[in-house]
Amino acid sequence: MSDSHNLQVTKRSKIKRLPKRGSQERELIYNILDEALIAHVGFISDTQPFVIPMAYGREGDRLYLHGSSVSRLLKTLQQGVDVCFTVTLLDGLVIARSLFHHSMNYRSVVLFGKAKLVESETEKMTALRAFTEQMIPRRWEDARLPNSQELKATTVLSFPIEEGSAKVRTGSPSDDAEDYALPIWAGELPLEITPGVLIRDPKLTNEITPSSNLTNYRRGK
Amino acid sequence: MSDSHNLQVTKRSKIKRLPKRGSQERELIYNILDEALIAHVGFISDTQPFVIPMAYGREGDRLYLHGSSVSRLLKTLQQGVDVCFTVTLLDGLVIARSLFHHSMNYRSVVLFGKAKLVESETEKMTALRAFTEQMIPRRWEDARLPNSQELKATTVLSFPIEEGSAKVRTGSPSDDAEDYALPIWAGELPLEITPGVLIRDPKLTNEITPSSNLTNYRRGK
């Protein structure tokens, strides 16, 4: 069973390949989910697997997805089909002496479950706040809040963080013993998502300046 | 039919939601595939959808995937099951006056098809070179090449770039007409993947220095 510290290990969520990289720890899983901006959501429609990139938000032990009420994707998900929810943070390239041992450092989360339609207006607002916080912390205080017409036009689904796992690779390459003597550079190249220069909407009234959550924006630690 | 300029439009690859953002152009699709480092690969195993992050490489009109010969993932894919191959580049946050119109700028590719086991040693080497080029251009010239034992331990699959589409959002937010008068900052925050400082493998012989494809590493344009 899933509990307050660890997610459920089941047949489909058990890590078979390199299990030492795997974890069911909620804290690690929440950290990865909170740092990423996009999930890749997998589901089956007419025997065909689909993988669609989606924004999302987390509130406690559940994730929220949203989209237009007319979207085929949201219509399929809310039917209670099996979903695989995957998030990947790429932390760097692992540069080995042999091509065979090149790799990547990453943190990923794979969750299994079914999405459920959120019907209450209160929970919908909670979800919309979670999307906003995921994308830009404190933007909720600065922007115009959703009105009831916008709430109606938005389908919100909740997805439980209950079954699944994280997988993490860190550190330097592991080359074959005899390759360490080769005169080839090896190590890691860290990669991060960095913000560029803010671009003002050309239709913006001149005197408005962006607040510090935008000018000092950053992901990760 | 798929041709030299465009991918096939089929029932499963037709873009229904916001079709003006969609494209079947090979050139655009190749550019997106070449800039990304990780794909999210979806398939069905025992009626359950799985979405797994994977490195890949492109060579002409096909993609290559690889992994250990003992991996369940590779074993499932090589059985010729339907696969959905998705790649997403996050280009920035779209910051609107209303929370409802917040969005992201992105370029994504969704491909459909079946993977095929690559058996010839020559094509396997082509594929390994494509993985290397995808991750670090010209690393093939610097590192120790795969030997026949390593080739045997690696399962390589090819996947055709034939059916699917790209989807792209760019530019500033589109707010509701009456919201443009609000004193709320709006615009875009570009995001990019930037390399950090190279970390030497502690086991490296002292006099070796990294070559320019590592010291000047960058993704994208």
Contacts between the chains, C-beta under 8 A, distances in Angstrom:
chain1	res1	chain2	res2	distance
A	12	B	46	7.8
A	12	B	48	5.4
A	12	B	50	7.9
A	16	B	72	5.7
A	17	B	68	7.0
A	17	B	70	7.7
A	17	B	71	5.2
A	17	B	72	6.8
A	17	B	73	7.3
A	37	B	90	6.0
A	37	B	104	7.1
A	38	B	88	5.9
A	38	B	90	5.9
A	38	B	104	7.5
A	38	B	106	7.6
A	40	B	40	3.6
A	40	B	42	7.8
A	40	B	51	5.2
A	40	B	53	7.9
A	40	B	86	6.0
A	40	B	88	7.2
A	41	B	51	7.3
A	42	B	40	7.8
A	42	B	42	4.2
A	42	B	49	4.2
A	42	B	50	6.7
A	42	B	51	3.7
A	42	B	84	7.4
A	43	B	49	5.6
A	44	B	44	5.9
A	44	B	47	7.8
A	44	B	49	5.3
A	46	B	12	7.8
A	47	B	44	7.7
A	47	B	82	7.2
A	48	B	12	5.4
A	48	B	82	5.6
A	48	B	84	7.4
A	48	B	112	7.1
A	49	B	42	4.2
A	49	B	43	5.6
A	49	B	44	5.2
A	49	B	49	5.3
A	49	B	82	6.0
A	49	B	83	7.0
A	49	B	84	4.7
A	50	B	12	7.9
A	50	B	42	6.6
A	50	B	84	5.4
A	50	B	110	7.6
A	51	B	40	5.2
A	51	B	41	7.3
A	51	B	42	3.7
A	51	B	51	5.3
A	51	B	84	4.6
A	51	B	85	7.7
A	51	B	86	4.1
A	51	B	110	7.0
A	52	B	86	7.1
A	52	B	110	7.3
A	53	B	40	7.8
A	53	B	86	6.6
A	53	B	88	4.2
A	53	B	106	6.9
A	53	B	108	5.4
A	55	B	104	6.3
A	68	B	17	7.0
A	70	B	17	7.7
A	71	B	17	5.2
A	72	B	16	5.7
A	72	B	17	6.8
A	73	B	17	7.3
A	82	B	47	7.3
A	82	B	48	5.7
A	82	B	49	6.0
A	83	B	49	7.0
A	84	B	42	7.4
A	84	B	48	7.4
A	84	B	49	4.7
A	84	B	50	5.4
A	84	B	51	4.6
A	85	B	51	7.6
A	86	B	40	6.0
A	86	B	51	4.0
A	86	B	52	7.1
A	86	B	53	6.6
A	88	B	38	5.9
A	88	B	40	7.2
A	88	B	53	4.1
A	90	B	37	6.0
A	90	B	38	5.9
A	90	B	193	7.5
A	92	B	196	7.4
A	93	B	135	6.1
A	93	B	136	6.5
A	93	B	217	7.9
A	95	B	136	6.9
A	95	B	139	7.5
A	95	B	214	6.8
A	96	B	143	7.0
A	97	B	143	6.4
A	97	B	144	5.7
A	98	B	143	6.2
A	98	B	144	4.2
A	98	B	145	8.0
A	98	B	146	7.4
A	98	B	150	7.5
A	99	B	128	6.4
A	99	B	132	5.7
A	99	B	139	7.2
A	99	B	140	7.0
A	99	B	143	4.8
A	99	B	144	6.7
A	99	B	145	6.2
A	99	B	146	5.7
A	100	B	146	5.3
A	100	B	150	4.3
A	100	B	154	7.5
A	102	B	131	7.9
A	102	B	132	7.0
A	102	B	135	6.5
A	102	B	136	7.7
A	102	B	139	7.4
A	102	B	143	7.3
A	104	B	37	7.1
A	104	B	38	7.5
A	104	B	55	6.4
A	104	B	135	7.7
A	106	B	38	7.6
A	106	B	53	6.9
A	108	B	53	5.4
A	110	B	50	7.6
A	110	B	51	7.0
A	110	B	52	7.3
A	112	B	48	7.1
A	128	B	99	6.4
A	131	B	102	7.9
A	132	B	99	5.7
A	132	B	102	6.9
A	135	B	93	6.1
A	135	B	102	6.5
A	135	B	104	7.7
A	136	B	93	6.5
A	136	B	95	7.0
A	136	B	102	7.7
A	139	B	95	7.5
A	139	B	99	7.2
A	139	B	102	7.3
A	140	B	99	7.0
A	142	B	184	6.3
A	142	B	185	7.5
A	143	B	96	7.0
A	143	B	97	6.4
A	143	B	98	6.2
A	143	B	99	4.8
A	143	B	102	7.3
A	143	B	184	5.8
A	144	B	97	5.7
A	144	B	98	4.2
A	144	B	99	6.7
A	144	B	100	8.0
A	144	B	179	5.9
A	144	B	182	6.0
A	144	B	184	6.5
A	145	B	99	6.2
A	146	B	98	7.4
A	146	B	99	5.7
A	146	B	100	5.3
A	150	B	98	7.5
A	150	B	100	4.4
A	154	B	100	7.5
A	172	B	199	7.3
A	172	B	201	4.6
A	172	B	202	6.7
A	172	B	203	7.5
A	173	B	201	6.2
A	179	B	144	6.0
A	180	B	203	5.8
A	181	B	205	7.7
A	182	B	144	6.0
A	183	B	205	7.0
A	183	B	208	5.9
A	184	B	142	6.3
A	184	B	143	5.8
A	184	B	144	6.5
A	184	B	208	7.1
A	185	B	142	7.5
A	185	B	200	7.8
A	185	B	204	6.9
A	185	B	208	5.0
A	185	B	209	6.6
A	185	B	210	4.5
A	185	B	211	6.9
A	185	B	214	6.9
A	186	B	200	7.9
A	186	B	201	4.2
A	186	B	203	7.8
A	186	B	204	5.8
A	187	B	198	5.9
A	187	B	199	5.0
A	187	B	200	4.6
A	187	B	201	4.4
A	187	B	204	6.8
A	187	B	210	7.4
A	188	B	198	7.3
A	188	B	199	4.3
A	188	B	201	7.7
A	189	B	195	5.5
A	189	B	196	7.3
A	189	B	198	5.6
A	189	B	199	7.6
A	189	B	214	6.4
A	189	B	217	5.9
A	190	B	195	7.0
A	190	B	196	3.5
A	190	B	197	7.2
A	190	B	199	6.9
A	191	B	193	5.4
A	191	B	194	7.2
A	191	B	195	5.9
A	191	B	196	7.0
A	191	B	219	8.0
A	192	B	193	7.3
A	192	B	194	6.1
A	192	B	196	6.1
A	193	B	90	7.5
A	193	B	191	5.4
A	193	B	192	7.3
A	193	B	193	6.1
A	193	B	194	7.9
A	194	B	191	7.2
A	194	B	192	6.1
A	194	B	193	7.9
A	194	B	194	4.7
A	195	B	189	5.5
A	195	B	190	7.0
A	195	B	191	5.9
A	196	B	92	7.4
A	196	B	189	7.3
A	196	B	190	3.5
A	196	B	191	7.0
A	196	B	192	6.1
A	197	B	190	7.2
A	198	B	187	5.9
A	198	B	188	7.3
A	198	B	189	5.6
A	199	B	172	7.3
A	199	B	187	5.0
A	199	B	188	4.3
A	199	B	189	7.6
A	199	B	190	6.9
A	200	B	185	7.8
A	200	B	186	7.8
A	200	B	187	4.6
A	201	B	172	4.6
A	201	B	173	6.2
A	201	B	186	4.2
A	201	B	187	4.5
A	201	B	188	7.8
A	202	B	172	6.8
A	203	B	172	7.5
A	203	B	180	5.7
A	203	B	186	7.7
A	204	B	185	6.9
A	204	B	186	5.8
A	204	B	187	6.8
A	205	B	181	7.7
A	205	B	183	7.0
A	208	B	183	5.9
A	208	B	184	7.1
A	208	B	185	4.9
A	209	B	185	6.6
A	210	B	185	4.4
A	210	B	187	7.4
A	211	B	185	6.9
A	214	B	95	6.8
A	214	B	185	6.9
A	214	B	189	6.4
A	217	B	93	8.0
A	217	B	189	5.9
A	219	B	191	7.9
